[in-house]
């Protein structure tokens, strides 16, 4: 599935990248505080450090900004997760390390995750499938490691629905650290939360 083509009046790709990075950063702050619908393009421009006229040289609509935010978040999550993963590890150690790494990425990008899940429903119809596909790709990374453990005879999972559900559960448990941070961070450190979640996720499935 292809990326949505966001219109730009500027031809310099480096400048487009720079300005859109500023735009994304400014938009995340505003969307977190006010939500997508209550934020104006003028406010996004001001938060980004340039004029409303300059803003429209790099996008076609406010929805384009939201798309850029969501796409950027998924790209960064994927890049960071790949950096943290130790491909020399194997078996259960590799799965535990993948979960720990994913939770760490969520912690580092908690504001971005919150914005993405609160506001993705406002994406244009043609952009939403692409963003949802990025979510599926992230889950597939975890699912692949789960399958490796099953092939090595380390996990007692046989049915396809069980395998997929474990991968989805791991992703959701990571998200919960952001969605319920108002209470979880008062009760656990990230390390404690991760350790307990891994223990509960693996109950009854490790051979």
N, CA, C and O of each residue as an XYZ file, in Angstrom:
828
protein
N       0.843     -1.198      0.000
C       0.000      0.000      0.000
C       0.881      1.252      0.000
O       1.776      1.384      0.835
N       0.631      2.155     -0.924
C       1.485      3.331     -1.087
C       1.171      4.433     -0.084
O       0.062      4.542      0.440
N       2.201      5.247      0.162
C       2.007      6.425      0.997
C       1.097      7.416      0.275
O       1.048      7.463     -0.955
N       0.386      8.196      1.066
C      -0.421      9.283      0.495
C       0.532     10.377      0.018
O       1.462     10.740      0.739
N       0.320     10.893     -1.155
C       1.159     11.972     -1.683
C       0.659     13.302     -1.133
O      -0.434     13.751     -1.476
N       1.465     13.931     -0.276
C       1.097     15.215      0.312
C       1.625     16.324     -0.593
O       2.826     16.377     -0.859
N       0.754     17.208     -1.070
C       1.187     18.236     -2.021
C       2.147     19.243     -1.404
O       2.050     19.568     -0.220
N       3.078     19.732     -2.224
C       4.018     20.771     -1.792
C       4.336     21.682     -2.972
O       4.541     21.208     -4.090
N       4.377     22.994     -2.723
C       4.737     23.961     -3.755
C       6.251     24.092     -3.862
O       6.770     24.702     -4.797
N       6.953     23.509     -2.889
C       8.418     23.603     -2.838
C       9.012     22.347     -3.464
O       8.498     21.248     -3.260
N      10.095     22.507     -4.226
C      10.722     21.369     -4.909
C      11.917     20.808     -4.143
O      12.272     19.643     -4.324
N      12.543     21.621     -3.291
C      13.725     21.201     -2.539
C      13.341     20.145     -1.494
O      12.690     20.461     -0.498
N      13.745     18.901     -1.724
C      13.342     17.795     -0.846
C      13.900     17.935      0.567
O      13.231     17.567      1.533
N      15.104     18.457      0.698
C      15.705     18.649      2.024
C      14.923     19.683      2.821
O      14.699     19.519      4.021
N      14.510     20.750      2.140
C      13.737     21.799      2.803
C      12.351     21.276      3.184
O      11.837     21.586      4.259
N      11.756     20.488      2.300
C      10.449     19.882      2.599
C      10.563     19.035      3.853
O       9.716     19.121      4.742
N      11.609     18.213      3.932
C      11.826     17.333      5.085
C      11.989     18.151      6.367
O      11.395     17.830      7.396
N      12.789     19.198      6.297
C      13.048     20.046      7.470
C      11.767     20.723      7.957
O      11.443     20.671      9.143
N      11.048     21.352      7.042
C       9.826     22.083      7.410
C       8.748     21.129      7.946
O       8.041     21.459      8.899
N       8.629     19.968      7.339
C       7.609     19.025      7.800
C       7.959     18.444      9.165
O       7.063     18.146      9.956
N       9.238     18.280      9.448
C       9.650     17.825     10.786
C       9.266     18.866     11.835
O       8.800     18.518     12.920
N       9.466     20.158     11.505
C       9.056     21.237     12.411
C       7.538     21.207     12.621
O       7.033     21.373     13.732
N       6.842     20.990     11.517
C       5.376     20.962     11.525
C       4.857     19.816     12.405
O       3.935     19.999     13.200
N       5.457     18.651     12.250
C       5.050     17.460     13.013
C       5.250     17.695     14.501
O       4.367     17.400     15.307
N       6.407     18.225     14.862
C       6.707     18.489     16.272
C       5.703     19.473     16.870
O       5.179     19.254     17.963
N       5.441     20.563     16.138
C       4.489     21.558     16.618
C       3.081     20.997     16.716
O       2.361     21.281     17.673
N       2.682     20.193     15.720
C       1.328     19.633     15.692
C       1.108     18.651     16.836
O       0.036     18.644     17.442
N       2.101     17.822     17.142
C       1.965     16.856     18.243
C       1.664     17.584     19.543
O       0.777     17.175     20.293
N       2.395     18.662     19.818
C       2.161     19.444     21.046
C       0.738     19.982     21.103
O       0.080     19.919     22.142
N       0.271     20.510     19.977
C      -1.065     21.104     19.940
C      -2.171     20.055     19.996
O      -3.153     20.220     20.719
N      -2.008     18.978     19.232
C      -3.026     17.922     19.221
C      -3.164     17.285     20.593
O      -4.258     16.900     21.003
N      -2.041     17.177     21.300
C      -2.066     16.597     22.649
C      -2.864     17.489     23.601
O      -3.632     16.997     24.427
N      -2.675     18.798     23.478
C      -3.335     19.746     24.379
C      -4.791     20.008     23.996
O      -5.665     20.058     24.861
N      -5.048     20.176     22.688
C      -6.363     20.654     22.250
C      -7.161     19.650     21.418
O      -8.375     19.783     21.263
N      -6.466     18.646     20.888
C      -7.127     17.739     19.958
C      -7.019     18.267     18.532
O      -6.772     19.453     18.315
N      -7.207     17.378     17.570
C      -7.048     17.748     16.161
C      -8.082     18.780     15.714
O      -7.729     19.774     15.079
N      -9.349     18.553     16.038
C     -10.414     19.409     15.508
C     -10.388     20.815     16.090
O     -10.798     21.762     15.419
N      -9.920     20.971     17.309
C      -9.891     22.301     17.934
C      -8.609     23.068     17.626
O      -8.478     24.235     17.997
N      -7.673     22.423     16.956
C      -6.424     23.081     16.577
C      -6.558     23.672     15.183
O      -7.040     23.001     14.271
N      -6.141     24.912     15.008
C      -6.222     25.554     13.695
C      -4.869     25.457     12.977
O      -3.828     25.260     13.604
N      -4.913     25.599     11.663
C      -3.661     25.579     10.888
C      -2.795     26.779     11.250
O      -1.568     26.697     11.195
N      -3.416     27.882     11.616
C      -2.650     29.061     12.030
C      -1.852     28.763     13.296
O      -0.706     29.193     13.436
N      -2.466     28.027     14.209
C      -1.775     27.652     15.449
C      -0.626     26.680     15.159
O       0.442     26.766     15.765
N      -0.866     25.757     14.224
C       0.194     24.816     13.851
C       1.382     25.578     13.254
O       2.536     25.298     13.579
N       1.085     26.541     12.381
C       2.145     27.340     11.768
C       2.954     28.085     12.834
O       4.185     28.075     12.809
N       2.256     28.726     13.761
C       2.929     29.488     14.820
C       3.784     28.574     15.693
O       4.922     28.913     16.018
N       3.243     27.420     16.075
C       3.972     26.465     16.919
C       5.185     25.900     16.178
O       6.184     25.530     16.795
N       5.087     25.839     14.854
C       6.172     25.304     14.030
C       7.255     26.338     13.747
O       8.359     25.996     13.323
N       6.927     27.612     13.986
C       7.929     28.663     13.819
C       7.901     29.361     12.480
O       8.881     29.998     12.093
N       6.769     29.251     11.749
C       6.680     30.002     10.494
C       5.255     30.485     10.257
O       4.361     30.216     11.059
N       5.049     31.193      9.163
C       3.750     31.821      8.895
C       2.764     30.816      8.310
O       3.145     29.730      7.872
N       1.489     31.201      8.312
C       0.442     30.358      7.750
C       0.663     30.169      6.245
O       0.383     29.104      5.695
N       1.168     31.214      5.591
C       1.459     31.124      4.156
C       2.538     30.096      3.871
O       2.438     29.321      2.920
N       3.572     30.095      4.705
C       4.662     29.122      4.553
C       4.142     27.707      4.791
O       4.526     26.773      4.087
N       3.272     27.554      5.782
C       2.708     26.239      6.089
C       2.062     25.625      4.849
O       2.280     24.454      4.536
N       1.263     26.433      4.145
C       0.531     25.915      2.994
C       1.402     25.716      1.756
O       0.920     25.247      0.725
N       2.685     26.072      1.855
C       3.615     25.731      0.782
C       4.036     24.262      0.864
O       4.566     23.702     -0.095
N       3.787     23.642      2.039
C       4.267     22.270      2.273
C       3.153     21.254      2.490
O       3.423     20.057      2.585
N       1.906     21.712      2.570
C       0.762     20.811      2.738
C      -0.419     21.356      1.950
O      -0.385     22.483      1.457
N      -1.480     20.531      1.836
C      -2.690     21.005      1.174
C      -3.819     21.279      2.145
O      -4.719     22.065      1.851
N      -3.775     20.624      3.320
C      -4.866     20.767      4.283
C      -4.375     20.391      5.678
O      -3.277     19.859      5.837
N      -5.199     20.673      6.681
C      -4.857     20.296      8.061
C      -4.782     18.780      8.200
O      -3.964     18.261      8.958
N      -5.646     18.067      7.458
C      -5.619     16.599      7.488
C      -4.274     16.050      7.018
O      -3.836     14.992      7.470
N      -3.621     16.779      6.105
C      -2.285     16.365      5.656
C      -1.289     16.380      6.816
O      -0.410     15.523      6.905
N      -1.436     17.359      7.695
C      -0.540     17.452      8.866
C      -0.735     16.221      9.753
O       0.236     15.622     10.215
N      -1.992     15.849      9.986
C      -2.278     14.679     10.819
C      -1.705     13.422     10.181
O      -1.148     12.575     10.879
N      -1.834     13.291      8.869
C      -1.266     12.138      8.175
C       0.253     12.098      8.347
O       0.822     11.041      8.618
N       0.903     13.243      8.193
C       2.359     13.310      8.348
C       2.772     12.928      9.769
O       3.782     12.255      9.973
N       1.978     13.366     10.745
C       2.256     13.021     12.147
C       2.201     11.507     12.333
O       3.142     10.913     12.861
N       1.100     10.875     11.901
C       0.925      9.429     12.084
C       2.000      8.635     11.341
O       2.569      7.689     11.885
N       2.271      9.025     10.097
C       3.271      8.309      9.301
C       4.655      8.431      9.932
O       5.411      7.461      9.986
N       4.974      9.625     10.404
C       6.271      9.862     11.037
C       6.442      9.036     12.300
O       7.522      8.502     12.553
N       5.385      8.926     13.093
C       5.443      8.158     14.341
C       5.741      6.688     14.042
O       6.612      6.087     14.671
N       5.018      6.116     13.085
C       5.240      4.702     12.768
C       6.642      4.461     12.226
O       7.273      3.457     12.555
N       7.128      5.376     11.399
C       8.481      5.226     10.855
C       9.508      5.269     11.970
O      10.444      4.469     11.989
N       9.338      6.197     12.898
C      10.297      6.325     13.993
C      10.231      5.133     14.941
O      11.265      4.648     15.399
N       9.028      4.659     15.236
C       8.882      3.484     16.100
C       9.594      2.286     15.476
O      10.337      1.573     16.150
N       9.361      2.075     14.196
C       9.976      0.949     13.493
C      11.501      1.069     13.503
O      12.200      0.087     13.755
N      12.015      2.266     13.232
C      13.468      2.483     13.223
C      14.079      2.239     14.589
O      15.108      1.574     14.707
N      13.442      2.780     15.626
C      13.983      2.622     16.990
C      13.932      1.169     17.438
O      14.866      0.668     18.063
N      12.840      0.502     17.113
C      12.697     -0.897     17.522
C      13.784     -1.754     16.860
O      14.363     -2.633     17.499
N      14.051     -1.496     15.597
C      15.099     -2.242     14.893
C      16.477     -1.972     15.504
O      17.322     -2.865     15.553
N      16.698     -0.750     15.963
C      17.973     -0.404     16.599
C      18.156     -1.140     17.922
O      19.257     -1.579     18.251
N      17.072     -1.270     18.673
C      17.145     -1.887     20.001
C      17.225     -3.416     19.937
O      17.789     -4.046     20.832
N      16.665     -4.007     18.891
C      16.626     -5.468     18.814
C      18.019     -6.050     18.614
O      18.785     -5.584     17.771
N      18.329     -7.056     19.389
C      19.603     -7.759     19.280
C      19.358     -9.034     18.472
O      18.807    -10.010     18.981
N      19.770     -9.008     17.219
C      19.488    -10.139     16.329
C      20.392    -11.340     16.594
O      20.217    -12.402     15.996
N      21.361    -11.164     17.496
C      22.217    -12.286     17.882
C      21.561    -13.154     18.958
O      21.987    -14.281     19.208
N      20.523    -12.613     19.584
C      19.806    -13.398     20.597
C      18.848    -14.362     19.914
O      18.472    -14.183     18.756
N      18.467    -15.386     20.662
C      17.517    -16.350     20.104
C      16.551    -16.799     21.193
O      16.725    -16.490     22.372
N      15.534    -17.534     20.769
C      14.595    -18.122     21.708
C      13.835    -17.106     22.542
O      13.541    -15.995     22.104
N      13.526    -17.533     23.770
C      12.736    -16.713     24.676
C      13.455    -15.410     25.009
O      12.809    -14.376     25.178
N      14.776    -15.444     25.103
C      15.547    -14.221     25.384
C      15.279    -13.158     24.337
O      15.141    -11.978     24.659
N      15.207    -13.577     23.084
C      14.968    -12.616     21.998
C      13.554    -12.039     22.087
O      13.351    -10.847     21.858
N      12.576    -12.889     22.421
C      11.200    -12.414     22.553
C      11.084    -11.441     23.727
O      10.442    -10.397     23.608
N      11.703    -11.781     24.856
C      11.677    -10.887     26.012
C      12.341     -9.553     25.684
O      11.867     -8.492     26.089
N      13.438     -9.626     24.949
C      14.150     -8.401     24.595
C      13.334     -7.546     23.621
O      13.370     -6.317     23.681
N      12.592     -8.217     22.718
C      11.733     -7.483     21.779
C      10.627     -6.752     22.529
O      10.323     -5.598     22.224
N      10.022     -7.423     23.514
C       8.963     -6.798     24.314
C       9.527     -5.617     25.106
O       8.937     -4.537     25.132
N      10.671     -5.836     25.746
C      11.317     -4.774     26.527
C      11.645     -3.575     25.642
O      11.435     -2.428     26.037
N      12.158     -3.846     24.451
C      12.524     -2.770     23.519
C      11.298     -1.999     23.060
O      11.323     -0.771     22.979
N      10.216     -2.728     22.758
C       8.994     -2.066     22.304
C       8.419     -1.171     23.401
O       8.025     -0.034     23.137
N       8.372     -1.681     24.619
C       7.861     -0.884     25.734
C       8.729      0.363     25.940
O       8.215      1.430     26.276
N      10.019      0.228     25.740
C      10.938      1.366     25.884
C      10.648      2.437     24.828
O      10.647      3.631     25.127
N      10.406      1.999     23.599
C      10.069      2.937     22.522
C       8.763      3.671     22.843
O       8.670      4.886     22.667
N       7.766      2.935     23.309
C       6.481      3.547     23.677
C       6.689      4.597     24.766
O       6.102      5.678     24.713
N       7.523      4.276     25.749
C       7.805      5.216     26.835
C       8.469      6.483     26.300
O       8.131      7.590     26.719
N       9.402      6.319     25.384
C      10.123      7.466     24.818
C       9.221      8.340     23.943
O       9.458      9.541     23.810
N       8.190      7.741     23.350
C       7.336      8.468     22.415
C       5.890      8.504     22.898
O       4.965      8.442     22.088
N       5.688      8.602     24.206
C       4.341      8.480     24.762
C       3.381      9.549     24.244
O       2.218      9.245     23.979
N       3.834     10.776     24.094
C       2.946     11.831     23.588
C       2.503     11.538     22.160
O       1.341     11.721     21.799
N       3.463     11.077     21.356
C       3.150     10.775     19.959
C       2.134      9.637     19.851
O       1.200      9.707     19.052
N       2.318      8.589     20.659
C       1.373      7.471     20.653
C      -0.026      7.936     21.054
O      -1.025      7.542     20.453
N      -0.074      8.773     22.070
C      -1.364      9.254     22.561
C      -2.096     10.030     21.468
O      -3.286      9.817     21.235
N      -1.381     10.923     20.806
C      -1.974     11.723     19.725
C      -2.448     10.828     18.591
O      -3.558     10.983     18.082
N      -1.595      9.892     18.205
C      -1.930      9.027     17.073
C      -3.215      8.244     17.319
O      -4.068      8.162     16.435
N      -3.361      7.670     18.508
C      -4.528      6.844     18.771
C      -5.778      7.655     19.072
O      -6.893      7.170     18.884
N      -5.602      8.868     19.530
C      -6.770      9.717     19.759
C      -7.294     10.314     18.458
O      -8.499     10.503     18.297
N      -6.384     10.609     17.528
C      -6.765     11.412     16.367
C      -6.749     10.681     15.027
O      -7.186     11.248     14.026
N      -6.260      9.443     14.975
C      -6.163      8.733     13.686
C      -7.516      8.612     12.987
O      -7.580      8.548     11.760
N      -8.593      8.581     13.765
C      -9.943      8.466     13.182
C     -10.283      9.662     12.291
O     -11.191      9.582     11.463
N      -9.554     10.773     12.461
C      -9.823     11.976     11.667
C      -9.022     12.019     10.369
O      -9.108     12.991      9.619
N      -8.248     10.977     10.104
C      -7.469     10.929      8.858
C      -8.391     10.877      7.640
O      -9.500     10.350      7.729
N      -7.943     11.418      6.504
C      -8.728     11.287      5.279
C      -8.932      9.816      4.918
O      -8.092      8.971      5.230
N     -10.047      9.518      4.260
C     -10.406      8.138      3.944
C      -9.313      7.415      3.167
O      -9.085      6.223      3.374
N      -8.630      8.140      2.264
C      -7.610      7.501      1.437
C      -6.304      7.249      2.199
O      -5.468      6.461      1.756
N      -6.129      7.923      3.355
C      -4.879      7.789      4.113
C      -4.968      6.757      5.231
O      -3.958      6.165      5.609
N      -6.169      6.537      5.762
C      -6.333      5.656      6.918
C      -5.843      4.222      6.673
O      -5.162      3.674      7.540
N      -6.158      3.587      5.528
C      -5.685      2.204      5.315
C      -4.167      2.082      5.388
O      -3.647      1.093      5.904
N      -3.456      3.083      4.873
C      -1.987      3.032      4.909
C      -1.481      3.067      6.347
O      -0.579      2.313      6.710
N      -2.060      3.938      7.161
C      -1.643      4.057      8.558
C      -1.967      2.779      9.327
O      -1.167      2.332     10.149
N      -3.132      2.187      9.066
C      -3.499      0.931      9.723
C      -2.565     -0.206      9.301
O      -2.251     -1.094     10.093
N      -2.128     -0.164      8.038
C      -1.188     -1.170      7.559
C       0.142     -1.079      8.311
O       0.767     -2.102      8.594
N       0.574      0.143      8.634
C       1.814      0.337      9.399
C       1.679     -0.291     10.788
O       2.634     -0.859     11.317
N       0.491     -0.184     11.367
C       0.223     -0.811     12.665
C       0.335     -2.337     12.549
O       0.899     -2.994     13.424
N      -0.208     -2.889     11.460
C      -0.128     -4.330     11.244
C       1.306     -4.797     11.064
O       1.673     -5.882     11.517
N       2.118     -3.981     10.403
C       3.526     -4.334     10.196
C       4.283     -4.391     11.523
O       5.147     -5.245     11.720
N       3.948     -3.473     12.425
C       4.585     -3.464     13.738
C       4.227     -4.732     14.513
O       5.085     -5.346     15.147
N       2.956     -5.114     14.455
C       2.513     -6.341     15.122
C       3.184     -7.560     14.493
O       3.532     -8.515     15.188
N       3.361     -7.521     13.175
C       3.976     -8.645     12.463
C       5.431     -8.856     12.891
O       5.916     -9.988     12.891
N       6.128     -7.782     13.254
C       7.506     -7.915     13.732
C       7.553     -8.769     15.000
O       8.411     -9.639     15.152
N       6.607     -8.497     15.907
C       6.535     -9.277     17.151
C       6.080    -10.703     16.849
O       6.621    -11.663     17.397
N       5.087    -10.835     15.977
C       4.555    -12.156     15.635
C       5.643    -13.058     15.048
O       5.667    -14.259     15.320
N       6.527    -12.492     14.259
C       7.612    -13.258     13.650
C       8.531    -13.869     14.715
O       8.969    -15.012     14.587
N       8.812    -13.097     15.757
C       9.672    -13.596     16.839
C       8.939    -14.666     17.643
O       9.546    -15.645     18.077
N       7.635    -14.479     17.841
C       6.826    -15.498     18.528
C       6.881    -16.807     17.744
O       7.043    -17.875     18.335
N       6.748    -16.733     16.435
C       6.766    -17.936     15.599
C       8.125    -18.645     15.673
O       8.188    -19.875     15.674
N       9.196    -17.873     15.735
C      10.534    -18.472     15.878
C      10.614    -19.297     17.161
O      11.172    -20.394     17.171
N      10.048    -18.757     18.247
C      10.053    -19.472     19.537
C       9.232    -20.757     19.456
O       9.602    -21.775     20.042
N       8.119    -20.707     18.730
C       7.280    -21.901     18.570
C       8.025    -22.967     17.783
O       7.986    -24.146     18.136
N       8.707    -22.554     16.711
C       9.471    -23.500     15.890
C      10.600    -24.150     16.679
O      10.983    -25.288     16.408
N      11.135    -23.412     17.666
C      12.199    -23.962     18.511
C      11.638    -24.811     19.653
O      12.388    -25.351     20.466
N      10.305    -24.921     19.703
C       9.668    -25.740     20.720
C       9.650    -25.109     22.101
O       9.602    -25.817     23.108
N       9.688    -23.784     22.157
C       9.785    -23.078     23.440
C       8.455    -22.545     23.942
O       8.309    -22.268     25.133
N       7.482    -22.396     23.050
C       6.165    -21.897     23.437
C       5.104    -22.935     23.108
O       5.128    -23.562     22.049
N       4.183    -23.098     24.030
C       3.109    -24.069     23.848
C       1.913    -23.400     23.171
O       0.845    -23.260     23.766
N       2.110    -22.996     21.936
C       1.056    -22.393     21.116
C       1.026    -23.120     19.786
O       2.061    -23.310     19.148
N      -0.152    -23.521     19.374
C      -0.246    -24.278     18.119
C      -1.212    -23.640     17.139
O      -0.954    -23.612     15.935
N      -2.317    -23.129     17.645
C      -3.360    -22.593     16.771
C      -3.014    -21.175     16.312
O      -2.467    -20.370     17.066
N      -3.349    -20.899     15.058
C      -3.066    -19.586     14.474
C      -3.690    -18.432     15.262
O      -3.021    -17.422     15.482
N      -4.963    -18.552     15.697
C      -5.552    -17.446     16.471
C      -4.784    -17.152     17.766
O      -4.678    -15.995     18.174
N      -4.248    -18.196     18.410
C      -3.480    -17.998     19.645
C      -2.199    -17.216     19.378
O      -1.838    -16.322     20.144
N      -1.526    -17.553     18.305
C      -0.256    -16.905     17.943
C      -0.480    -15.429     17.663
O       0.242    -14.571     18.171
N      -1.490    -15.143     16.845
C      -1.773    -13.754     16.480
C      -2.214    -12.946     17.696
O      -1.834    -11.786     17.851
N      -3.020    -13.568     18.560
C      -3.523    -12.848     19.734
C      -2.385    -12.493     20.691
O      -2.395    -11.414     21.283
N      -1.408    -13.386     20.851
C      -0.275    -13.066     21.711
C       0.469    -11.842     21.181
O       0.828    -10.955     21.954
N       0.701    -11.788     19.876
C       1.387    -10.634     19.277
C       0.589     -9.354     19.504
O       1.158     -8.318     19.850
N      -0.741     -9.423     19.310
C      -1.590     -8.245     19.539
C      -1.576     -7.838     21.017
O      -1.555     -6.650     21.338
N      -1.588     -8.824     21.902
C      -1.560     -8.520     23.339
C      -0.283     -7.791     23.730
O      -0.316     -6.861     24.536
N       0.835     -8.207     23.164
C       2.113     -7.552     23.462
C       2.070     -6.087     23.034
O       2.505     -5.203     23.772
N       1.539     -5.838     21.829
C       1.427     -4.456     21.334
C       0.522     -3.633     22.248
O       0.858     -2.503     22.602
N      -0.617     -4.191     22.628
C      -1.583     -3.460     23.456
C      -1.025     -3.187     24.856
O      -1.252     -2.114     25.415
N      -0.300     -4.151     25.420
C       0.286     -3.936     26.750
C       1.305     -2.794     26.707
O       1.451     -2.046     27.674
N       2.001     -2.668     25.588
C       2.904     -1.524     25.421
C       2.130     -0.219     25.391
O       2.512      0.753     26.043
N       1.042     -0.197     24.632
C       0.220      1.013     24.529
C      -0.376      1.413     25.881
O      -0.537      2.597     26.175
N      -0.698      0.408     26.695
C      -1.331      0.696     27.982
C      -0.433      1.559     28.866
O      -0.926      2.346     29.675
N       0.865      1.415     28.714
C       1.811      2.229     29.489
C       1.591      3.724     29.213
O       1.806      4.567     30.085
N       1.164      4.032     27.995
C       0.851      5.421     27.632
C      -0.563      5.803     28.034
O      -0.772      6.844     28.657
N      -1.549      4.959     27.678
C      -2.944      5.314     27.886
C      -3.311      5.446     29.365
O      -4.172      6.249     29.724
N      -2.658      4.660     30.216
C      -2.960      4.703     31.644
C      -1.760      5.182     32.457
O      -1.568      4.790     33.608
N      -0.965      6.033     31.833
C       0.248      6.519     32.498
C      -0.069      7.327     33.753
O       0.743      7.392     34.676
N      -1.240      7.936     33.783
C      -1.642      8.765     34.930
C      -1.691      7.956     36.220
O      -1.532      8.515     37.306
N      -1.910      6.639     36.115
C      -1.926      5.804     37.311
C      -0.751      4.823     37.346
O      -0.182      4.582     38.410
N      -0.382      4.259     36.195
C       0.673      3.239     36.174
C       2.029      3.788     36.624
O       2.790      3.101     37.305
N       2.321      5.030     36.236
C       3.642      5.584     36.580
C       3.763      5.915     38.067
O       4.863      6.134     38.576
N       2.623      5.947     38.756
C       2.655      6.145     40.210
C       2.906      4.819     40.935
O       3.325      4.804     42.093
N       2.648      3.717     40.245
C       2.728      2.400     40.886
C       3.941      1.582     40.459
O       4.406      0.719     41.205
N       4.460      1.853     39.248
C       5.556      1.042     38.723
C       6.586      1.905     38.006
O       6.269      2.967     37.470
N       7.829      1.423     38.011
C       8.804      1.949     37.070
C       8.561      1.223     35.743
O       7.844      0.222     35.712
N       9.141      1.711     34.661
C       8.992      1.032     33.368
C       9.541     -0.391     33.461
O       8.964     -1.322     32.899
N      10.653     -0.555     34.169
C      11.280     -1.879     34.301
C      10.360     -2.851     35.055
O      10.221     -4.010     34.666
N       9.736     -2.365     36.136
C       8.818     -3.220     36.907
C       7.601     -3.598     36.067
O       7.174     -4.752     36.051
N       7.053     -2.612     35.374
C       5.880     -2.844     34.528
C       6.202     -3.886     33.456
O       5.424     -4.810     33.220
N       7.360     -3.722     32.811
C       7.768     -4.633     31.740
C       7.937     -6.054     32.263
O       7.464     -7.011     31.651
N       8.611     -6.181     33.394
C       8.864     -7.503     33.977
C       7.559     -8.219     34.326
O       7.407     -9.411     34.058
N       6.619     -7.483     34.926
C       5.341     -8.086     35.306
C       4.502     -8.464     34.079
O       3.850     -9.508     34.062
N       4.527     -7.619     33.070
C       3.758     -7.918     31.857
C       4.318     -9.153     31.149
O       3.561     -9.998     30.672
N       5.639     -9.249     31.085
C       6.253    -10.424     30.459
C       5.867    -11.686     31.229
O       5.535    -12.710     30.632
N       5.913    -11.602     32.554
C       5.553    -12.748     33.397
C       4.113    -13.193     33.127
O       3.836    -14.385     32.998
N       3.201    -12.216     33.044
C       1.791    -12.554     32.828
C       1.527    -13.039     31.401
O       0.723    -13.947     31.188
N       2.208    -12.429     30.427
C       2.031    -12.840     29.037
C       2.489    -14.272     28.807
O       1.913    -14.993     27.992
N       3.535    -14.681     29.534
C       4.132    -15.995     29.304
C       3.507    -17.103     30.160
O       3.816    -18.280     29.971
N       2.633    -16.733     31.095
C       2.034    -17.735     31.978
C       1.297    -18.793     31.165
O       0.410    -18.484     30.370
N       1.680    -20.037     31.381
C       0.977    -21.143     30.748
C       1.361    -21.433     29.315
O       0.847    -22.382     28.724
N       2.274    -20.621     28.724
C       2.631    -20.884     27.316
C       4.101    -21.253     27.132
O       4.488    -21.722     26.061
N       4.935    -21.047     28.171
C       6.336    -21.459     28.065
C       6.454    -22.920     28.429
O       5.960    -23.358     29.469
N       7.119    -23.677     27.558
C       7.289    -25.114     27.832
C       8.390    -25.300     28.869
O       8.698    -26.430     29.247
